[in-house]
Amino acid sequence: MSQEKTNFMIPLSFIGIMFFAIGFALGINSLLVPVLQGSLGISNAASYLIIAATFIPFLVFGYPAGLTIKAIGYKKTMSLSFFIFAAAFYLFILSANEKSFSLFLLASFVSGAANAYLQASVNPYITILGPLESAAKRISIMGICNKMAWPIPSIFIVWLLGKDVNLISIDDLEKPFLIIIAAFIVLGIMAFFAPLPEVKAAGEDESEDSADACPYAAGKTSVFQFPHLLLGCLALFLYVGVETVSLGTLVDYANSLGLEGAANYAWIAPIGIVIGYICGIIFIPKYISQATALKVCSWLAIIGSLLVVLTPSDISIYFISFMALGCSLMWPALWPLAMADLGKFTKAGSSLLIMAMFGGAVIPTLYGWLKDITGPQQAYWLCLPCFLFILYYGMAGYKIRTK
């Protein structure tokens, strides 16, 4: 690492708040999907376009976000993203007032753009803030902040309005969204003044010593010459999609099963993921490597997805937590494995990984389409082939760079 050894607790605390904000902004979809179905009378496939609109910006803005970071640094890019979030939630209010599904999609797109800039900032930052072999531990800590935030929007809005999810209409959203706008503006100001040192990966400096710091990248002329990165992008594409399905469909699935207090089921997947993150903090890298964690979690996710579709529907929803447990260490392991030895291409590689998060648009949309055809439970079959490819990457894909 090119940065001096310092106490990283303060930067970690601030980045943890930002990971929480990412989870909160994505978690709002868990509420919007059933609310829009009830208020606008749209199909399952159409309602899941809200999630797609949130993730399409990762493909569009992944590369521009990398250029922005290069121009103004990580910290100012983080600050910028929160102000974009505030604008997005103002658009949500306008969408509710106009009762326009098209405007809701636009608001979700703007929210996704903010998320793309924030993800492009915080993920490489936390990866290179310390030793690469312990990156999964740091990302696991951040992941707890992120995943515990996913259920908060649904529960907060249900509590604030005093209504269950199936009784909330888009006319009720203005008050809670105004509070959320104020929170994001405060976070933007806080991020701007946060004591976050600028960091660089080994070999990222354009200097004579960069080749010695990262010889694997020294002879490369393009970021597309790193096969372990490209396979990692595909694995991340699939992972983000299936994790979004596990986190973003719970309230809708509970509604489909006719379960009372559907918003409370939003906790099932985050609990499973947080358990996995805690294991990552304890075991990585002291007892197991990041690659081993990825293989173990892939097997857990495969078993969990089979249990979701093969068990009786009234208990199948609880096995989503097992699928989510498998998802837990995939993100912390995939990032450092895919970004290893990128040297001067670190920011470009990070941009590609951010673009790969477009999977959060494709896979949930496919789930919504399958739900209309096969029903909600059988639609979870979609997750199985995704987890099988991630298992391949954990067993062999990431090793290509060492051959």
C-alpha positions in Angstrom: 0.0 0.0 0.0 1.2 3.5 -0.8 -0.5 5.1 2.2 1.2 5.3 5.5 0.1 3.1 8.3 -2.4 5.0 10.4 -5.4 4.4 12.6 -8.2 3.6 10.2 -11.0 3.5 12.8 -12.3 7.0 12.0 -12.3 6.5 8.2 -14.0 3.1 8.7 -16.7 4.7 10.8 -17.5 7.3 8.2 -17.4 4.7 5.4 -19.7 2.5 7.5 -22.3 5.3 7.6 -22.1 5.5 3.8 -22.6 1.8 3.4 -25.7 2.1 5.6 -27.0 4.8 3.3 -26.4 2.5 0.2 -28.5 -0.2 1.9 -31.2 2.3 2.9 -31.5 3.7 -0.6 -31.7 0.2 -2.2 -34.1 -1.1 0.5 -36.7 1.5 -0.4 -37.5 -0.8 -3.4 -38.8 -3.5 -1.0 -41.6 -1.1 -0.1 -42.2 0.5 -3.5 -42.8 -2.8 -5.4 -45.9 -3.8 -3.4 -47.1 -0.2 -3.0 -47.0 0.5 -6.7 -48.7 -2.8 -7.4 -51.6 -1.8 -5.1 -51.8 1.9 -6.1 -51.2 1.7 -9.8 -52.5 -1.8 -10.6 -49.4 -2.8 -12.5 -48.1 -6.4 -13.1 -45.3 -8.1 -11.2 -42.9 -7.8 -14.1 -43.7 -4.0 -14.4 -43.3 -3.4 -10.7 -39.9 -5.0 -10.7 -38.8 -2.5 -13.3 -38.4 -0.2 -10.3 -35.5 -2.3 -9.1 -34.2 -2.5 -12.7 -34.2 1.3 -13.0 -32.2 1.5 -9.8 -29.4 -0.8 -11.2 -29.3 0.3 -14.9 -27.3 3.4 -13.9 -24.5 1.2 -12.7 -23.9 0.3 -16.3 -24.3 3.8 -17.5 -22.4 5.7 -14.8 -19.8 3.1 -13.8 -17.1 4.5 -16.1 -18.0 8.2 -15.6 -17.9 7.6 -11.8 -14.3 6.4 -12.1 -13.4 9.5 -14.1 -15.0 11.6 -11.4 -13.0 9.9 -8.6 -9.8 10.5 -10.6 -10.7 14.2 -11.1 -11.9 15.1 -7.6 -11.0 12.2 -5.3 -13.0 9.6 -3.4 -14.3 11.9 -0.6 -15.8 14.6 -2.8 -17.4 11.9 -5.0 -19.0 10.4 -2.0 -20.4 13.8 -1.0 -21.7 14.4 -4.5 -23.6 11.1 -4.4 -25.7 12.1 -1.4 -26.9 15.3 -3.0 -27.9 13.2 -6.0 -29.8 10.9 -3.6 -31.7 13.9 -2.2 -32.7 15.0 -5.8 -33.9 11.4 -6.5 -36.2 11.3 -3.5 -37.6 14.7 -4.4 -38.5 13.1 -7.8 -40.2 10.3 -5.9 -42.5 12.8 -4.2 -43.3 14.4 -7.6 -44.0 10.9 -9.0 -46.4 10.1 -6.1 -48.2 13.5 -6.6 -48.6 12.8 -10.4 -49.3 9.1 -9.8 -46.9 8.5 -12.7 -45.2 5.1 -13.0 -42.8 6.7 -15.6 -41.7 9.3 -13.2 -41.2 6.6 -10.5 -38.9 4.9 -13.0 -37.0 8.2 -13.6 -36.7 8.8 -9.8 -35.3 5.2 -9.4 -32.8 5.8 -12.2 -31.5 9.0 -10.5 -31.3 7.2 -7.2 -29.4 4.4 -9.0 -27.0 7.0 -10.4 -26.3 8.3 -6.9 -25.7 4.8 -5.8 -23.4 4.1 -8.7 -21.2 7.1 -7.7 -21.2 6.1 -4.0 -20.5 2.5 -4.7 -17.7 3.4 -7.1 -16.2 5.5 -4.2 -16.6 3.4 -1.1 -15.9 -0.2 -2.5 -12.4 0.4 -3.9 -11.7 2.8 -1.0 -12.3 0.2 1.6 -10.5 -2.5 -0.5 -7.2 -0.6 -0.7 -7.5 1.2 2.7 -5.5 -1.7 4.2 -3.8 -5.0 3.2 -5.5 -6.7 0.3 -5.6 -10.1 2.0 -7.8 -8.7 4.8 -10.0 -6.7 2.5 -12.8 -9.2 2.9 -12.8 -8.6 6.7 -13.2 -4.8 6.2 -15.9 -5.2 3.6 -17.7 -7.6 5.9 -17.8 -5.0 8.6 -19.1 -2.5 6.0 -21.6 -5.1 4.8 -23.2 -5.4 8.2 -23.9 -1.6 8.0 -25.2 -2.0 4.5 -27.5 -5.1 4.9 -29.0 -4.0 8.2 -30.2 -0.9 6.5 -32.2 -2.8 3.8 -35.3 -3.4 6.0 -35.2 0.0 7.6 -37.1 2.0 4.9 -40.1 -0.4 5.0 -40.2 -0.6 8.7 -39.6 3.1 9.2 -42.4 4.1 6.8 -44.9 1.6 8.2 -44.1 2.9 11.7 -44.3 6.6 10.6 -47.6 6.1 8.8 -49.2 3.6 11.2 -50.3 1.4 8.3 -49.4 -2.1 7.1 -47.7 -2.4 3.7 -50.9 -3.5 1.9 -52.7 -0.3 3.2 -50.0 2.2 2.1 -50.6 4.1 -1.1 -48.3 6.4 -3.1 -50.3 9.4 -1.6 -48.7 8.5 1.8 -45.1 8.8 0.7 -44.5 12.6 0.8 -43.9 12.9 4.5 -41.4 10.1 5.0 -39.5 11.0 1.8 -39.1 14.6 2.9 -37.4 13.3 6.1 -35.2 11.0 3.9 -34.2 14.0 1.7 -33.1 16.0 4.8 -31.0 13.1 6.0 -29.2 12.7 2.7 -28.4 16.4 2.6 -26.9 16.2 6.0 -24.9 13.1 4.9 -23.6 14.9 1.9 -22.3 17.8 4.0 -20.8 15.3 6.5 -19.0 13.4 3.8 -17.5 16.5 2.4 -15.9 17.4 5.7 -15.1 13.8 6.8 -11.4 13.0 7.7 -10.9 10.5 4.9 -7.4 10.2 3.5 -7.0 9.7 -0.2 -5.6 6.2 -0.9 -4.0 4.4 -3.8 -3.4 0.7 -4.6 0.1 -0.7 -5.1 1.4 0.2 -8.5 -1.4 2.7 -9.2 1.0 5.7 -9.3 2.2 6.5 -12.8 5.9 6.3 -11.8 9.0 4.3 -12.5 8.4 2.3 -9.3 4.9 1.2 -10.3 6.2 -1.7 -12.4 8.1 -3.0 -9.4 5.1 -2.6 -7.2 2.8 -4.6 -9.5 4.8 -6.4 -12.2 1.7 -8.4 -13.4 0.1 -5.1 -14.6 3.2 -3.5 -15.9 3.1 -5.0 -19.4 -0.7 -4.5 -19.8 -2.1 -1.8 -22.1 -5.8 -2.3 -21.3 -8.0 -3.2 -18.4 -9.5 -5.8 -20.7 -6.3 -7.8 -20.6 -7.1 -9.1 -17.0 -9.1 -12.3 -17.5 -9.6 -12.8 -13.7 -11.1 -9.3 -13.6 -13.5 -10.0 -16.5 -14.7 -13.3 -15.1 -15.0 -11.5 -11.7 -17.3 -8.9 -13.4 -19.6 -11.6 -14.6 -19.6 -13.3 -11.2 -20.4 -9.9 -9.6 -23.2 -9.3 -12.2 -24.8 -12.6 -11.2 -24.2 -12.1 -7.5 -25.7 -8.6 -7.3 -28.8 -9.9 -9.2 -29.5 -12.9 -6.9 -28.7 -11.0 -3.7 -31.1 -8.2 -4.8 -33.7 -10.9 -5.4 -33.2 -12.3 -1.9 -33.3 -8.9 -0.3 -35.8 -7.1 -2.5 -38.5 -9.7 -2.9 -39.3 -10.6 0.7 -42.1 -8.2 1.4 -43.7 -8.9 -2.0 -43.3 -12.7 -1.5 -44.9 -12.4 2.0 -47.7 -10.5 0.5 -48.1 -13.1 -2.2 -48.4 -15.8 0.4 -51.0 -13.8 2.4 -48.8 -13.5 5.4 -49.7 -10.9 8.1 -47.3 -8.1 8.8 -45.4 -8.5 5.4 -43.0 -5.7 6.2 -41.6 -7.7 9.1 -40.4 -10.4 6.8 -37.9 -7.9 5.3 -35.5 -8.9 8.1 -35.2 -12.5 7.0 -32.4 -12.1 4.4 -30.4 -9.3 6.2 -30.2 -11.5 9.3 -28.7 -14.4 7.3 -26.3 -12.0 5.5 -25.1 -10.4 8.8 -24.4 -13.8 10.3 -22.2 -14.5 7.3 -20.5 -11.1 7.7 -19.7 -11.8 11.3 -18.1 -15.1 10.3 -16.1 -13.3 7.8 -14.8 -10.8 10.3 -13.8 -13.6 12.7 -12.3 -16.1 10.2 -10.8 -14.0 7.3 -7.8 -14.1 6.8 -6.7 -15.8 10.0 -8.4 -19.1 9.4 -9.6 -19.1 5.8 -8.8 -17.3 2.7 -11.1 -15.0 0.7 -11.3 -17.6 -2.0 -12.2 -20.4 0.4 -14.9 -18.2 1.9 -16.3 -17.7 -1.6 -16.5 -21.4 -2.3 -18.2 -22.2 1.0 -20.7 -19.5 0.6 -21.5 -20.6 -3.0 -22.4 -24.1 -1.7 -24.5 -22.6 1.0 -26.4 -20.4 -1.5 -26.9 -23.4 -3.8 -28.4 -25.4 -1.0 -30.5 -22.5 0.2 -32.0 -21.8 -3.2 -33.0 -25.4 -3.6 -34.7 -25.4 -0.2 -36.6 -22.2 -1.1 -38.2 -23.8 -4.2 -38.6 -27.4 -2.9 -40.1 -26.9 0.6 -43.8 -26.0 1.3 -44.6 -22.4 0.5 -45.6 -21.4 4.0 -42.1 -22.2 5.3 -40.1 -21.6 2.1 -39.8 -17.9 2.8 -37.6 -18.6 5.8 -35.0 -20.5 3.7 -34.3 -17.2 1.9 -32.2 -16.4 5.0 -30.1 -19.5 4.2 -29.7 -18.3 0.6 -28.8 -14.9 1.9 -26.3 -16.4 4.3 -24.6 -17.9 1.2 -24.6 -14.4 -0.4 -23.0 -12.8 2.6 -19.3 -13.2 1.8 -19.6 -13.2 -1.9 -19.3 -9.5 -2.2 -16.4 -9.2 0.3 -14.5 -12.0 -1.5 -15.3 -11.1 -5.1 -14.0 -7.5 -4.9 -10.4 -8.2 -3.7 -10.1 -11.4 -5.9 -11.1 -9.5 -9.0 -9.1 -6.4 -8.2 -5.9 -8.2 -7.4 -2.8 -7.0 -9.3 -4.5 -4.4 -11.4 -1.9 -1.8 -10.6 -2.3 1.4 -12.7 -5.7 -0.1 -13.9 -7.2 -0.2 -10.4 -9.7 2.7 -10.9 -10.6 1.3 -14.4 -11.1 -2.1 -13.0 -13.2 -0.7 -10.2 -15.4 1.0 -12.8 -15.9 -2.3 -14.6 -17.0 -4.0 -11.4 -19.4 -1.1 -10.7 -20.9 -1.5 -14.2 -21.3 -5.2 -13.5 -23.7 -4.3 -10.7 -26.2 -3.9 -13.6 -27.0 -7.5 -12.7 -29.3 -6.0 -10.1 -31.5 -4.7 -13.0 -31.5 -7.9 -15.1 -32.0 -10.7 -12.6 -34.8 -9.2 -10.5 -36.7 -8.3 -13.7 -36.3 -11.8 -14.9 -37.7 -12.9 -11.5 -40.7 -10.7 -11.9 -41.3 -12.1 -15.3 -41.0 -15.7 -14.1 -43.3 -14.9 -11.2 -46.1 -13.9 -13.6 -45.6 -17.2 -15.4 -44.7 -19.8 -12.7 -45.7 -18.1 -9.4 -43.5 -16.5 -6.8 -41.9 -19.6 -5.3 -40.9 -21.4 -8.5 -39.4 -18.1 -9.9 -36.6 -18.6 -7.3 -35.2 -21.4 -9.6 -33.5 -18.5 -11.4 -30.9 -18.1 -8.6 -29.5 -21.6 -9.0 -27.4 -21.2 -12.2 -26.1 -17.9 -10.9 -24.7 -19.4 -7.8 -23.2 -22.3 -9.8 -21.1 -19.8 -11.9 -20.0 -18.0 -8.7 -18.9 -21.3 -7.4 -16.8 -21.8 -10.6 -15.1 -18.4 -10.1 -14.3 -19.3 -6.5 -12.8 -22.6 -7.5 -11.0 -21.7 -10.7 -11.9 -18.4 -12.3 -9.9 -16.1 -10.1 -6.8 -18.3 -10.5 -6.4 -17.5 -14.2 -4.1 -14.6 -13.4 -1.6 -16.9 -11.6 -1.2 -19.3 -14.6 
